[in-house]
Amino acid sequence: MGPYIDGFRAWLEASAYTRDTVRNMLKEMGHRGRWMAEVDVDAEDLDWELIETFWRARAASGRRRPGLRSFRPLMDHLTSAGIVRPKTSPLTPVGELVAAYHDWLVGRGLAAATVLRYENLARRFLQERFDEMGRRFLEDLSATHVVAFLLRESERVSVGAAKGRVAELRALLRFLFVRGLTPRALASAVPPVAGWHDTGLPVGLAVDDVQRLLDSCDRGQSIGVRDFAILMLVARLGLRSVEVARLQLGDVDWRAGEMTVRGKGGHRDRLPLPCDVGEALTVYLSEARPSTSVREVFLMSKAPRRPIRADLVGDVTRRACRRAGLPIVAAHRLRHALATEMLHRGATLIEVSQVLRHRDLATTAIYAKVDLTTLRQVAQPWPGAGQ
């Protein structure tokens, strides 16, 4: 492992690992290298199976052994440097078809999360059309098979999720027909899911509860400064979790007091940057954000310093709820709270739609139900109430 020590040290330091952690990882790297020399294993042959063998050998010798997760930084570095090549197993017939479907979806411009969701349904559907020998039974695929699969899926998910399954299944059937794998265009055979629009109410939080969430962040700690800035973006601007995760340093125009939001479907919108949100971002960027070449604004609190995932915004919200002594809610609830508060302060539905960046005003129309003041003005007397 000698030739790779300097590169690994530089990689650890660039990933913002502490000095003690770097020293300990290099020490473990030395132990591993001596064991590899004893068993005649080159660095290019290193994989997780060999890592587990080394881990068991350390235990058998009675020496202290670190957790298996501690080996991931070295493996990530060697893989990214091209020294270790990921070993891939041969694809099954279903795997080959799903891989081709993946490329087709990416070519249509779908987001990575959407592609993953479509792939998962495709894999479940296709596995039912292959036998144990890998022989394909797509030629006799009929509307009966399609409807039966959709019914099974609908039994275990909500109405909203079932509607998503319809879209995913139709996309797969279009792909199979275009590639000549099915003789009939069966996308139109997928029945719609019955459901009534706008039957529910958007549930938000009271203004005081939102403030309690913000106040619960310990801004004396770097992670609290980061979490406060994240919650401010969601509570004051209504950003979605994925939009917070995608925010980059160049998206904030400090001179103009604006910011670019990378929204759904590749859309980019410009929003004004309120003073309190700008102050929260400034404190995080100047005092709490580690120095790194990563362009995303929000980074993980622990090394390696990677951009946050979208689901971390939900984790931040849930932790704030626990600290504030409030019922656990999702980050999207803060978005509902913003829309409701805007209506209470006299904003129109069009203005709410612009802030939330809805592409269709019908999406915003559900908030009309919570505008009780306006509803009282247009409500008709109940028949027979005056008698």
Secondary structure, 3 states (H helix, E strand, C coil): CHHHHHHHHHHHHHCCCCHHHHHHHHHHHHHHHHHHHHCCCCHHHCCHHHHHHHHHHHHHCCCCCCCHHHHHHHHHHHHHCCCCCCCCCCCCHHHHHHHHHHHHHHHCCCCHHHHHHHHHHHHHHHHCCECCCCCECCCCCCHHHHHHHHHHHHCCCCHHHHHHHHHHHHHHHHHHHHCCCCCCCCHHHCCCCCCCCCCCCCCCCCHHHHHHHHHCCCCCCHHHHHHHHHHHHHHHHCCCHHHHHHCEHHHEECCCCEEEEECHHHCEEEEECCHHHHHHHHHHHHHHCCCCCCCECCECCCCCCCECCHHHHHHHHHHHHHHHCCCCCCCHHHHHHHHHHHHHCCCCHHHHHHHHCCCCHHHHHHHHHHCHHHHHHHCCCCCCCCC
